[in-house]
């Protein structure tokens, strides 16, 4: 039952906090009306400034998203000065001079061919060298190219592709190519250096390692003794699993597979030595081939055996390029990579953000070099100490 003392609701009474007074009178004739919200009951007033801020913010975000997508579209389909350069090639002046140019292309780190993307366009050193040599070929003011090599090598196919590009560049352009070796120009790093007109190495350079390696590991004993695992490989063809980490290394089939793989690596080693012979020719000493057993050696030994032409610094490489090309007071320009979004918006690789991305890329390359120690089944022209 309802308590007779409970007050009955008054539906004509305004809710707590509501405006209960009379509405303001209209403004006198000739006076401007009050600003919106002024003189209105508090519950009807609006913070128009806050509302306008969020509207403007929403419009800015929408325009930004649309604009960003348009920039990507224009860059990819030719709307930004000739189209999106998938490898982000730039040109930077190292030292000034006359109208003649000598272009510098750097090959640094592990030589592995890989495809880049819109946000990581500089991941492929093979494509970078291709683009650099193409630019040098088409630029009539470029009289010679210096390739700075600082690499332990890498994939033998990637190394061979760069080697081929250098050979074809020399044939098609008649412009001399000089290699300047920095800290390391070993294995694939020497493979790509061999066809140069002149090779200059720093006195602290390590080079050589003229050989081919195919690394792998075997888990047969581990699986059977520790994990109690069993090899359940199903194959068609006796040697389909050649080099498998799960096969019994003492089996006749595994021994046959190893023999075939050894033959494959030996054939690639013969090819490597032929690259050296074709590139260096009569400069090589009679016993040069005895140094092609995979050993690493210093600049003085390389000079003595004819693997390089001179021990010196970049200035010496520049002097050789100037002499061979006949350039007059050349300007030295360096081809570089644009990194990440810099490739899209045209920023140079010397920008702060690009340097940060390149530092990350260098760190990843170092990690890759470490992991290649356990990379199974791929022939490598790589020095792995």
For each residue, the residues with C-beta under 8 A, 3 or more apart:
1:
2: 6
3: 6
4:
5:
6: 2 3
7:
8:
9:
10: 13
11:
12:
13: 10
14: 18 19 20
15: 18
16:
17: 42 43
18: 14 15 41 42 43
19: 14 41 42 43
20: 14
21:
22:
23:
24: 34 39
25:
26:
27: 31 32 33 34
28: 31
29:
30:
31: 27 28
32: 27
33: 27
34: 24 27 38 39
35: 38
36: 46 48
37: 40 44 45 46 48
38: 34 35
39: 24 34
40: 37 44 45
41: 18 19 44 45
42: 17 18 19 45
43: 17 18 19
44: 37 40 41
45: 37 40 41 42
46: 36 37 51
47: 50 51
48: 36 37 51 52
49: 52 53
50: 47 53 54
51: 46 47 48 54 55
52: 48 49 55 56
53: 49 50 56 57
54: 50 51 57 58
55: 51 52 58 59
56: 52 53 59 60
57: 53 54 60 61
58: 54 55 61 62
59: 55 56 62 63
60: 56 57 63 64
61: 57 58 64 65
62: 58 59 65 66
63: 59 60 66 67
64: 60 61 67 68
65: 61 62 68 69
66: 62 63 69 70
67: 63 64 70 71
68: 64 65 71 72
69: 65 66 72 73
70: 66 67 73 74
71: 67 68 74 75 80 344 345
72: 68 69 75 76 118 344
73: 69 70 76 77 79
74: 70 71 77 78 79 80
75: 71 72 79 80 83 84 344
76: 72 73 83 84 118
77: 73 74 83 84
78: 74 82 83 84
79: 73 74 75 83
80: 71 74 75 83 84 346
81: 346
82: 78 85
83: 75 76 77 78 79 80
84: 75 76 77 78 80 118 343 344
85: 82 88 89 121 131 338 343
86: 116 121 127 343
87: 116 121 122 124 127 128 131 337 343
88: 85 121 122 337 338 339 342 343 349
89: 85 128 131 132 135 335 336 337 338
90: 335 336 337 338 348 349
91: 135 333 334 335 336
92: 333 334 336 348 349 350
93: 96 331 332 333 334
94: 104 332 333 334
95: 331 332
96: 93 331
97: 100 329 330 331 332
98: 328 329 330 331
99: 141 331
100: 97 141 143 325 327 328 329 330 331
101: 139 141 142 143 327 330 331 332 333
102: 142 143 144 145 146 318 321 322 325 327 330 331 332 333
103: 132 135 136 139 142 144 145 146 333 334 335
104: 94 145 146 147 148 332 333 334 335
105: 128 129 132 133 136 145 146 147 148 335
106: 147 148 150 334 335 336
107: 111 125 129 147 148 149 150 151 162 189 192
108: 148 150 151
109: 125 150 151 362 365 369
110: 151 152 153 154 365 368 369 372 382
111: 107 125 126 151 153 154 155 158 159 162 188 189 192 381
112: 125 154 155 158 368
113: 124 125 126 127 155 157 158 161
114: 123 124
115: 123 124
116: 86 87 120 121 122 123 124 127
117: 120 121 123
118: 72 76 84 121 343 344
119: 340 341
120: 116 117 123 339 340
121: 85 86 87 88 116 117 118 337 338 339 340 343
122: 87 88 116 128 337 338 339 343 361
123: 114 115 116 117 120 361
124: 87 113 114 115 116 127 128
125: 107 109 111 112 113 128 129 158 162
126: 111 113 129 130 158 161 162 165
127: 86 87 113 116 124 130 131
128: 87 89 105 122 124 125 131 132 337
129: 105 107 125 126 132 133 147 162 165 166
130: 126 127 133 134 165
131: 85 87 89 127 128 134 135 335
132: 89 103 105 128 129 135 136 145 335
133: 105 129 130 136 137 145 165 166 169
134: 130 131 137 138
135: 89 91 103 131 132 138 139 142 335
136: 103 105 132 133 139 142 145 169 173 175 335
137: 133 134 142 169 172 173 175
138: 134 135
139: 101 103 135 136 142
140:
141: 99 100 101
142: 101 102 103 135 136 137 139 145 175 333
143: 100 101 102 175 321 325 326 327 330
144: 102 103 175 176 177 178 321 322 324 325 327 330
145: 102 103 104 105 132 133 136 142 169 175 176 177 178 321
146: 102 103 104 105 177 178 179 180 314 317 318 321
147: 104 105 106 107 129 166 177 178 179 180 192 193 196
148: 104 105 106 107 108 179 180 182 314
149: 107 179 180 181 182 185 189 192 193
150: 106 107 108 109 181 182 183 184 185 189
151: 107 108 109 110 111 154 184 185 186 188 189
152: 110 184 186 187 188 189 209 369 382 383 384
153: 110 111 159 186 187 188 189 190 191 209 380 381 382 383
154: 110 111 112 151 158 159 187 188 380 381 382
155: 111 112 113 158 159 188 378 379 380 381 382
156: 159 160 188 191 212 268 272 379 380 381
157: 113 160 161
158: 111 112 113 125 126 154 155 161 162 188
159: 111 153 154 155 156 162 163 187 188 191 192 381
160: 156 157 163 164 191 275
161: 113 126 157 158 164 165
162: 107 111 125 126 129 158 159 165 166 192
163: 159 160 166 167 191 192 194 195 275
164: 160 161 167 168
165: 126 129 130 133 161 162 168 169
166: 129 133 147 162 163 169 170 177 192 195 196
167: 163 164 170 171 195
168: 164 165 171 172
169: 133 136 137 145 165 166 172 173 175 177
170: 166 167 173 174 175 176 177 195 197
171: 167 168 174
172: 137 168 169
173: 136 137 169 170
174: 170 171
175: 136 137 142 143 144 145 169 170 325
176: 144 145 170 197 198 321 324 325
177: 144 145 146 147 166 169 170 195 196 197
178: 144 145 146 147 196 197 198 199 200 317 320 321 324
179: 146 147 148 149 185 193 196 198 199 200 317
180: 146 147 148 149 200 201 202 314 317
181: 149 150 184 185 189 193 199 200 201 202 205 207 299 308
182: 148 149 150 185 202 205
183: 150 202 204 205 206
184: 150 151 152 181 189 205 206 207 383
185: 149 150 151 179 181 182 189 190 193 201 205 206 207
186: 151 152 153 189 190 206 207 208 209 296 383
187: 152 153 154 159 190 191 209 210 211 380 381 382 383
188: 111 151 152 153 154 155 156 158 159 191 192 380 381 382
189: 107 111 149 150 151 152 153 181 184 185 186 192 193 207 383
190: 153 185 186 187 193 194 207 208 209 210 276 307
191: 153 156 159 160 163 187 188 194 272 275 381
192: 107 111 147 149 159 162 163 166 188 189 195
193: 147 149 179 181 185 189 190 196 199 207 279
194: 163 190 191 275 276 278 279 280
195: 163 166 167 170 177 192 275 278 279
196: 147 166 177 178 179 193 199 279
197: 170 176 177 178 320 324
198: 176 178 179 309 310 317 320 321 324
199: 178 179 181 193 196 307 308 309 310
200: 178 179 180 181 308 309 310 311 312 313 316 317 320
201: 180 181 185 205 207 299 302 303 308 310 311 312
202: 180 181 182 183 205 299 311 312 313
203: 299 300 311 312
204: 183 298 299
205: 181 182 183 184 185 201 202 298 299 302
206: 183 184 185 186 296 297 298
207: 181 184 185 186 189 190 193 201 296 297 298 299 302 307 308
208: 186 190 291 295 296 297 301 302 307
209: 152 153 186 187 190 294 295 296 383
210: 187 190 272 273 276 291 292 293 294
211: 187 269 272 292 293 294 381
212: 156 265 268 269 272 379 380 381
213: 265 294 379 380 382 384
214: 243 261 264 265 377 378 379 380
215: 372 373 374 375 376 380 384
216: 243 245 376 377
217: 245 374 376
218: 221 245 246 247 249
219: 222 223 245 246
220: 223 224 231 245 246 247 248 249
221: 218 224 225
222: 219 225 226 227
223: 219 220 226 227 228 229 230 231 246
224: 220 221 227 228 229 230
225: 221 222
226: 222 223
227: 222 223 224
228: 223 224
229: 223 224
230: 223 224
231: 220 223 246 247 248
232:
233: 241 244 246 247
234:
235: 238 240 241
236: 240
237: 240
238: 235 253 256
239: 242 253 256 257 260
240: 235 236 237
241: 233 235 244 246 247 257
242: 239 257 258 260 261
243: 214 216 257 258 261 376 377
244: 233 241 247
245: 216 217 218 219 220 376
246: 218 219 220 223 231 233 241
247: 218 220 231 233 241 244 251 253 254 257
248: 220 231 251 254
249: 218 220 254 255 258
250: 254 255
251: 247 248 254 255
252: 255 256
253: 238 239 247 256 257
254: 247 248 249 250 251 257 258
255: 249 250 251 252 258 259
256: 238 239 252 253 259 260
257: 239 241 242 243 247 253 254 260 261
258: 242 243 249 254 255 261 262
259: 255 256 262 263
260: 239 242 256 257 263 264
261: 214 242 243 257 258 264 265
262: 258 259 265 266
263: 259 260 266 267
264: 214 260 261 267 268 379
265: 212 213 214 261 262 268 269 379
266: 262 263 269 270
267: 263 264 270 271
268: 156 212 264 265 271 272 379
269: 211 212 265 266 272 273 292
270: 266 267 273 274
271: 267 268 274 275
272: 156 191 210 211 212 268 269 275 276 292 381
273: 210 269 270 276 277 289 292
274: 270 271 277 278
275: 160 163 191 194 195 271 272 278 279
276: 190 194 210 272 273 279 280 284 288 292 307
277: 273 274 280 281 284
278: 194 195 274 275 281
279: 193 194 195 196 275 276
280: 194 276 277 283 284 288 306 307
281: 277 278 284
282:
283: 280 306 309
284: 276 277 280 281 288 305 306 307
285: 288 304 305 306
286:
287: 290 291 305
288: 276 280 284 285 291 292 305 306 307
289: 273 292
290: 287 293
291: 208 210 287 288 295 297 301 305 307
292: 210 211 269 272 273 276 288 289
293: 210 211 290
294: 209 210 211 213
295: 208 209 291
296: 186 206 207 208 209 383 385
297: 206 207 208 291 301 302
298: 204 205 206 207 301 302
299: 181 201 202 203 204 205 207 302 303 308 311
300: 203 303 304 311
301: 208 291 297 298 304 305
302: 201 205 207 208 297 298 299 305 307 308
303: 201 299 300 306 307 308 309 310 311
304: 285 300 301
305: 284 285 287 288 291 301 302
306: 280 283 284 285 288 303
307: 190 199 207 208 276 280 284 288 291 302 303
308: 181 199 200 201 207 299 302 303 311
309: 198 199 200 283 303 320
310: 198 199 200 201 303 316 320
311: 200 201 202 203 299 300 303 308
312: 200 201 202 203 315 316 317
313: 200 202 316 317
314: 146 148 180 317 318
315: 312 318 319
316: 200 310 312 313 319 320
317: 146 178 179 180 198 200 312 313 314 320 321
318: 102 146 314 315 321 322 330 332
319: 315 316 322 323
320: 178 197 198 200 309 310 316 317 323 324
321: 102 143 144 145 146 176 178 198 317 318 324 325 327 330
322: 102 144 318 319 325 326 327 330
323: 319 320 326
324: 144 176 178 197 198 320 321
325: 100 102 143 144 175 176 321 322 330
326: 143 322 323
327: 100 101 102 143 144 321 322 330
328: 98 100
329: 97 98 100
330: 97 98 100 101 102 143 144 318 321 322 325 327
331: 93 95 96 97 98 99 100 101 102
332: 93 94 95 97 101 102 104 318
333: 91 92 93 94 101 102 103 104 142
334: 91 92 93 94 103 104 106
335: 89 90 91 103 104 105 106 131 132 135 136
336: 89 90 91 92 106 348 349 350
337: 87 88 89 90 121 122 128 343 349 358
338: 85 88 89 90 121 122 342 343 346 347 348 349 354
339: 88 120 121 122 342 343 349 353 354 357 358 361
340: 119 120 121 343 353 354 357
341: 119 344 345 347 353
342: 88 338 339 345 346 347 348 349 351 353 354 357
343: 84 85 86 87 88 118 121 122 337 338 339 340
344: 71 72 75 84 118 341
345: 71 341 342
346: 80 81 338 342
347: 338 341 342 351 353 354
348: 90 92 336 338 342 351 354
349: 88 90 92 336 337 338 339 342 354 355 358
350: 92 336 354 355
351: 342 347 348 354 355
352: 355 356
353: 339 340 341 342 347 356 357
354: 338 339 340 342 347 348 349 350 351 357 358
355: 349 350 351 352 358 359
356: 352 353 359 360
357: 339 340 342 353 354 360 361
358: 337 339 349 354 355 361 362
359: 355 356 362 363
360: 356 357 363 364
361: 122 123 339 357 358 364 365
362: 109 358 359 365 366
363: 359 360 366 367
364: 360 361 367 368
365: 109 110 361 362 368 369
366: 362 363 369 370
367: 363 364 370 371
368: 110 112 364 365 371 372
369: 109 110 152 365 366 372
370: 366 367 373
371: 367 368 374 375
372: 110 215 368 369 375 380 382 384
373: 215 370 384
374: 215 217 371
375: 215 371 372 378 380
376: 215 216 217 243 245
377: 214 216 243
378: 155 214 375
379: 155 156 212 213 214 264 265 268
380: 153 154 155 156 187 188 212 213 214 215 372 375 384
381: 111 153 154 155 156 159 187 188 191 211 212 272
382: 110 152 153 154 155 187 188 213 372
383: 152 153 184 186 187 189 209 296
384: 152 213 215 372 373 380
385: 296
